[in-house]
Amino acid sequence: MTVYRQADKILIAYASWAKQDVHIKLDINWKAVNLQPGQVSIKTPSVQAFQEAHLYSNLDDVTVPAGKGGIIIIEKK
């Protein structure tokens, strides 16, 4: 997992080499990133041949497809 951070936005890139889908939980230290969980949008952007767009209410259960990865963007509303 890799995290890129700007003042009001975080990009998280993740991947799995498992042979089956896995579920991950991402615990964000909101104080450390200077954001409030109720004041952000959490989404995966649509990237052709990579991932479909999706909105999250939280990051308690993110499905990582077998042998793949994704990008999550957290940004201040």
FIROTI-637839 format. One line per field, with one value per atom (N, C-alpha, C): residue number from 1; residue in one letter; atom name; x, y, z. Coordinates in nm, 4 decimals. Example, Ala and Ser with C-alpha at 12.3 -4.5 7.8 and 13.67 -1.06 7.14 Angstrom:
BEGIN
num <- (1 | 1 | 1 | 2 | 2 | 2) .
residu <- (a | a | a | s | s | s) .
atome <- (N | CA | C | N | CA | C) .
c1 <- (1.3190 | 1.2300 | 1.3200 | 1.2850 | 1.3670 | 1.2900) .
c2 <- (-0.5690 | -0.4500 | -0.3300 | -0.2250 | -0.1060 | 0.0030) .
c3 <- (0.7800 | 0.7800 | 0.7800 | 0.7080 | 0.7140 | 0.7870) .
END
This chain:
BEGIN
num <- (1 | 1 | 1 | 2 | 2 | 2 | 3 | 3 | 3 | 4 | 4 | 4 | 5 | 5 | 5 | 6 | 6 | 6 | 7 | 7 | 7 | 8 | 8 | 8 | 9 | 9 | 9 | 10 | 10 | 10 | 11 | 11 | 11 | 12 | 12 | 12 | 13 | 13 | 13 | 14 | 14 | 14 | 15 | 15 | 15 | 16 | 16 | 16 | 17 | 17 | 17 | 18 | 18 | 18 | 19 | 19 | 19 | 20 | 20 | 20 | 21 | 21 | 21 | 22 | 22 | 22 | 23 | 23 | 23 | 24 | 24 | 24 | 25 | 25 | 25 | 26 | 26 | 26 | 27 | 27 | 27 | 28 | 28 | 28 | 29 | 29 | 29 | 30 | 30 | 30 | 31 | 31 | 31 | 32 | 32 | 32 | 33 | 33 | 33 | 34 | 34 | 34 | 35 | 35 | 35 | 36 | 36 | 36 | 37 | 37 | 37 | 38 | 38 | 38 | 39 | 39 | 39 | 40 | 40 | 40 | 41 | 41 | 41 | 42 | 42 | 42 | 43 | 43 | 43 | 44 | 44 | 44 | 45 | 45 | 45 | 46 | 46 | 46 | 47 | 47 | 47 | 48 | 48 | 48 | 49 | 49 | 49 | 50 | 50 | 50 | 51 | 51 | 51 | 52 | 52 | 52 | 53 | 53 | 53 | 54 | 54 | 54 | 55 | 55 | 55 | 56 | 56 | 56 | 57 | 57 | 57 | 58 | 58 | 58 | 59 | 59 | 59 | 60 | 60 | 60 | 61 | 61 | 61 | 62 | 62 | 62 | 63 | 63 | 63 | 64 | 64 | 64 | 65 | 65 | 65 | 66 | 66 | 66 | 67 | 67 | 67 | 68 | 68 | 68 | 69 | 69 | 69 | 70 | 70 | 70 | 71 | 71 | 71 | 72 | 72 | 72 | 73 | 73 | 73 | 74 | 74 | 74 | 75 | 75 | 75 | 76 | 76 | 76 | 77 | 77 | 77) .
residu <- (m | m | m | t | t | t | v | v | v | y | y | y | r | r | r | q | q | q | a | a | a | d | d | d | k | k | k | i | i | i | l | l | l | i | i | i | a | a | a | y | y | y | a | a | a | s | s | s | w | w | w | a | a | a | k | k | k | q | q | q | d | d | d | v | v | v | h | h | h | i | i | i | k | k | k | l | l | l | d | d | d | i | i | i | n | n | n | w | w | w | k | k | k | a | a | a | v | v | v | n | n | n | l | l | l | q | q | q | p | p | p | g | g | g | q | q | q | v | v | v | s | s | s | i | i | i | k | k | k | t | t | t | p | p | p | s | s | s | v | v | v | q | q | q | a | a | a | f | f | f | q | q | q | e | e | e | a | a | a | h | h | h | l | l | l | y | y | y | s | s | s | n | n | n | l | l | l | d | d | d | d | d | d | v | v | v | t | t | t | v | v | v | p | p | p | a | a | a | g | g | g | k | k | k | g | g | g | g | g | g | i | i | i | i | i | i | i | i | i | i | i | i | e | e | e | k | k | k | k | k | k) .
atome <- (N | CA | C | N | CA | C | N | CA | C | N | CA | C | N | CA | C | N | CA | C | N | CA | C | N | CA | C | N | CA | C | N | CA | C | N | CA | C | N | CA | C | N | CA | C | N | CA | C | N | CA | C | N | CA | C | N | CA | C | N | CA | C | N | CA | C | N | CA | C | N | CA | C | N | CA | C | N | CA | C | N | CA | C | N | CA | C | N | CA | C | N | CA | C | N | CA | C | N | CA | C | N | CA | C | N | CA | C | N | CA | C | N | CA | C | N | CA | C | N | CA | C | N | CA | C | N | CA | C | N | CA | C | N | CA | C | N | CA | C | N | CA | C | N | CA | C | N | CA | C | N | CA | C | N | CA | C | N | CA | C | N | CA | C | N | CA | C | N | CA | C | N | CA | C | N | CA | C | N | CA | C | N | CA | C | N | CA | C | N | CA | C | N | CA | C | N | CA | C | N | CA | C | N | CA | C | N | CA | C | N | CA | C | N | CA | C | N | CA | C | N | CA | C | N | CA | C | N | CA | C | N | CA | C | N | CA | C | N | CA | C | N | CA | C | N | CA | C | N | CA | C | N | CA | C | N | CA | C | N | CA | C | N | CA | C | N | CA | C) .
c1 <- (0.0842 | 0.0000 | 0.0902 | 0.0470 | 0.1192 | 0.0197 | 0.0595 | -0.0275 | 0.0402 | -0.0345 | 0.0096 | -0.0846 | -0.0282 | -0.1115 | -0.0897 | -0.2016 | -0.2016 | -0.2811 | -0.2930 | -0.3605 | -0.5025 | -0.5833 | -0.7231 | -0.7572 | -0.6550 | -0.6801 | -0.5752 | -0.6210 | -0.5317 | -0.5605 | -0.4574 | -0.4711 | -0.4039 | -0.4782 | -0.4263 | -0.4231 | -0.3069 | -0.2924 | -0.2668 | -0.3386 | -0.3262 | -0.3286 | -0.2759 | -0.2738 | -0.2630 | -0.3016 | -0.2902 | -0.2440 | -0.1571 | -0.1122 | -0.1755 | -0.2767 | -0.3465 | -0.4218 | -0.4434 | -0.5136 | -0.6653 | -0.7134 | -0.8564 | -0.8776 | -1.0019 | -1.0344 | -1.0047 | -0.9589 | -0.9365 | -1.0122 | -1.0411 | -1.1098 | -1.0147 | -1.0028 | -0.9148 | -0.9951 | -0.9455 | -1.0021 | -0.8910 | -0.9207 | -0.8233 | -0.8596 | -0.7699 | -0.7888 | -0.7123 | -0.7851 | -0.7244 | -0.7070 | -0.5904 | -0.5668 | -0.6090 | -0.7375 | -0.7951 | -0.7251 | -0.6851 | -0.6157 | -0.4815 | -0.4093 | -0.2770 | -0.2860 | -0.3939 | -0.4088 | -0.4897 | -0.5300 | -0.5996 | -0.7306 | -0.8051 | -0.9355 | -1.0351 | -1.1635 | -1.2706 | -1.3488 | -1.3734 | -1.4407 | -1.5774 | -1.6510 | -1.7820 | -1.7767 | -1.6577 | -1.6425 | -1.5610 | -1.5560 | -1.4792 | -1.5642 | -1.5263 | -1.5835 | -1.4762 | -1.5192 | -1.4285 | -1.4746 | -1.3880 | -1.4302 | -1.3151 | -1.3530 | -1.2589 | -1.2985 | -1.2051 | -1.2378 | -1.2455 | -1.3226 | -1.3293 | -1.2013 | -1.1332 | -1.0124 | -1.0317 | -1.0428 | -1.0728 | -0.9755 | -1.0298 | -0.9551 | -0.8776 | -0.9144 | -0.8453 | -0.9442 | -1.0352 | -1.1333 | -1.2559 | -1.3682 | -1.4920 | -1.5072 | -1.5820 | -1.6082 | -1.6939 | -1.6657 | -1.7412 | -1.7315 | -1.8429 | -1.8425 | -1.8465 | -1.7681 | -1.7649 | -1.8183 | -1.8873 | -1.9261 | -1.8173 | -1.7405 | -1.6264 | -1.5333 | -1.4230 | -1.3246 | -1.3102 | -1.4222 | -1.4205 | -1.4136 | -1.4555 | -1.4544 | -1.4321 | -1.3069 | -1.2696 | -1.2305 | -1.2973 | -1.2652 | -1.1534 | -1.0479 | -0.9366 | -0.9460 | -0.9743 | -0.9869 | -0.8559 | -0.8673 | -0.7506 | -0.6479 | -0.5247 | -0.4149 | -0.4249 | -0.5055 | -0.5247 | -0.5090 | -0.5437 | -0.5359 | -0.6318 | -0.6100 | -0.6970 | -0.6447 | -0.7237 | -0.6910 | -0.8143 | -0.7936 | -0.8995 | -0.8583 | -0.9541 | -0.9282 | -1.0186 | -0.9578 | -1.0300 | -1.0055 | -1.1146 | -1.0943 | -1.1997 | -1.1589 | -1.2482 | -1.3614 | -1.4851 | -1.6030 | -1.6037) .
c2 <- (-0.1158 | 0.0000 | 0.1240 | 0.2223 | 0.3485 | 0.4611 | 0.5658 | 0.6799 | 0.8064 | 0.8851 | 1.0172 | 1.1179 | 1.2230 | 1.3157 | 1.4593 | 1.5319 | 1.6759 | 1.7341 | 1.8644 | 1.9290 | 1.8769 | 1.8678 | 1.8280 | 1.7000 | 1.6209 | 1.5013 | 1.3946 | 1.2690 | 1.1546 | 1.0541 | 1.0002 | 0.8926 | 0.7692 | 0.6595 | 0.5329 | 0.4326 | 0.3782 | 0.2733 | 0.1421 | 0.0376 | -0.0907 | -0.2048 | -0.3195 | -0.4361 | -0.5635 | -0.6734 | -0.8050 | -0.9046 | -0.9920 | -1.0985 | -1.2319 | -1.2280 | -1.3505 | -1.4093 | -1.5386 | -1.6082 | -1.5979 | -1.5400 | -1.5186 | -1.3739 | -1.3267 | -1.1926 | -1.1855 | -1.0709 | -1.0490 | -0.9229 | -0.9153 | -0.7992 | -0.7313 | -0.5996 | -0.5248 | -0.4161 | -0.3749 | -0.2636 | -0.1600 | -0.0376 | 0.0701 | 0.1595 | 0.1716 | 0.2594 | 0.3887 | 0.4963 | 0.6257 | 0.7004 | 0.7538 | 0.8402 | 0.9808 | 1.0102 | 1.1354 | 1.2574 | 1.2509 | 1.3647 | 1.3892 | 1.2830 | 1.2959 | 1.3538 | 1.3237 | 1.3747 | 1.5043 | 1.5513 | 1.6791 | 1.6841 | 1.5737 | 1.5665 | 1.5080 | 1.5339 | 1.4802 | 1.3779 | 1.2585 | 1.1541 | 1.1958 | 1.2788 | 1.3214 | 1.4325 | 1.4823 | 1.5951 | 1.5597 | 1.4302 | 1.3855 | 1.2963 | 1.2871 | 1.1853 | 1.0790 | 0.9548 | 0.8411 | 0.7679 | 0.7590 | 0.6982 | 0.6305 | 0.5404 | 0.4863 | 0.5482 | 0.6116 | 0.6697 | 0.5612 | 0.5871 | 0.4959 | 0.5093 | 0.3977 | 0.3939 | 0.2774 | 0.3083 | 0.2067 | 0.0886 | -0.0314 | -0.1578 | -0.1764 | -0.0970 | -0.1093 | -0.1227 | -0.0242 | -0.0302 | 0.0531 | 0.0174 | 0.0919 | 0.1936 | 0.2984 | 0.3997 | 0.3395 | 0.3819 | 0.3348 | 0.4398 | 0.4624 | 0.5510 | 0.4668 | 0.5047 | 0.4347 | 0.5259 | 0.4694 | 0.5455 | 0.5319 | 0.4233 | 0.4008 | 0.3002 | 0.2731 | 0.1811 | 0.0540 | 0.0106 | -0.1091 | -0.2389 | -0.2371 | -0.3595 | -0.3246 | -0.3240 | -0.2967 | -0.4297 | -0.4655 | -0.5903 | -0.5654 | -0.6462 | -0.6399 | -0.7651 | -0.7486 | -0.8654 | -0.9448 | -1.0755 | -1.1636 | -1.1127 | -1.0957 | -1.0550 | -0.9136 | -0.8301 | -0.6938 | -0.5921 | -0.4708 | -0.3633 | -0.2532 | -0.1369 | -0.0251 | 0.1033 | 0.2074 | 0.3409 | 0.3933 | 0.4476 | 0.5134 | 0.6583 | 0.7483 | 0.8901 | 0.9377 | 0.9994 | 1.0613 | 1.2109 | 1.2884 | 1.4329 | 1.5097 | 1.6269 | 1.7144 | 1.7597 | 1.7563 | 1.7986 | 1.9489) .
c3 <- (0.0000 | 0.0000 | 0.0000 | -0.0781 | -0.0863 | -0.0675 | 0.0042 | 0.0299 | -0.0193 | -0.0960 | -0.1403 | -0.0759 | -0.0169 | 0.0581 | 0.0146 | 0.0002 | -0.0184 | 0.0976 | 0.1027 | 0.2162 | 0.2375 | 0.1328 | 0.1466 | 0.0715 | 0.0367 | -0.0435 | -0.0142 | -0.0131 | 0.0062 | -0.1050 | -0.1656 | -0.2634 | -0.2041 | -0.2010 | -0.1491 | -0.2635 | -0.2921 | -0.3934 | -0.3188 | -0.3562 | -0.2872 | -0.3877 | -0.3471 | -0.4360 | -0.3536 | -0.4176 | -0.3565 | -0.4621 | -0.4227 | -0.5129 | -0.4757 | -0.3890 | -0.3486 | -0.4676 | -0.4634 | -0.5717 | -0.5582 | -0.4484 | -0.4285 | -0.3815 | -0.3954 | -0.3466 | -0.1971 | -0.1516 | -0.0087 | 0.0324 | 0.1600 | 0.2164 | 0.3137 | 0.2988 | 0.3879 | 0.4581 | 0.5725 | 0.6474 | 0.6586 | 0.6182 | 0.6271 | 0.7445 | 0.8395 | 0.9549 | 0.9301 | 0.9118 | 0.8848 | 1.0165 | 1.0404 | 1.1557 | 1.1130 | 1.1331 | 1.0837 | 1.1410 | 1.2656 | 1.3274 | 1.2587 | 1.2296 | 1.1667 | 1.0254 | 0.9536 | 0.8171 | 0.8130 | 0.9318 | 0.9470 | 0.8666 | 0.8704 | 0.8059 | 0.9050 | 0.8823 | 0.9655 | 0.8844 | 0.9383 | 0.8594 | 0.8053 | 0.8739 | 0.8269 | 0.7234 | 0.6959 | 0.6041 | 0.4808 | 0.4485 | 0.3317 | 0.2427 | 0.1170 | 0.0290 | 0.0102 | 0.0010 | -0.0161 | -0.1408 | -0.2408 | -0.3672 | -0.4395 | -0.5277 | -0.6251 | -0.7581 | -0.8254 | -0.9557 | -1.0630 | -1.1665 | -1.2797 | -1.3618 | -1.3804 | -1.4636 | -1.5603 | -1.6883 | -1.7891 | -1.7812 | -1.7836 | -1.7788 | -1.6479 | -1.5446 | -1.4155 | -1.3007 | -1.2874 | -1.1789 | -1.2141 | -1.1521 | -1.1709 | -1.0586 | -1.0848 | -0.9832 | -0.8714 | -0.7498 | -0.6340 | -0.5241 | -0.4523 | -0.3360 | -0.2099 | -0.1105 | 0.0181 | 0.1268 | 0.2240 | 0.3427 | 0.4495 | 0.4423 | 0.5312 | 0.4633 | 0.5276 | 0.4685 | 0.5519 | 0.6119 | 0.6959 | 0.6166 | 0.4902 | 0.4101 | 0.2628 | 0.2239 | 0.0852 | 0.0219 | -0.0868 | -0.1562 | -0.2557 | -0.2462 | -0.3406 | -0.4273 | -0.5564 | -0.6446 | -0.6526 | -0.6702 | -0.6779 | -0.7780 | -0.7313 | -0.8186 | -0.8728 | -0.8115 | -0.8615 | -0.7498 | -0.7781 | -0.6811 | -0.7175 | -0.6595 | -0.6870 | -0.6280 | -0.6486 | -0.5993 | -0.5273 | -0.4091 | -0.3327 | -0.3132 | -0.3314 | -0.3093 | -0.1965 | -0.0970 | 0.0137 | 0.0009 | -0.0098 | -0.0213 | 0.0538 | 0.1013 | 0.1746 | 0.0851 | 0.1379 | 0.0612 | 0.0446) .
END
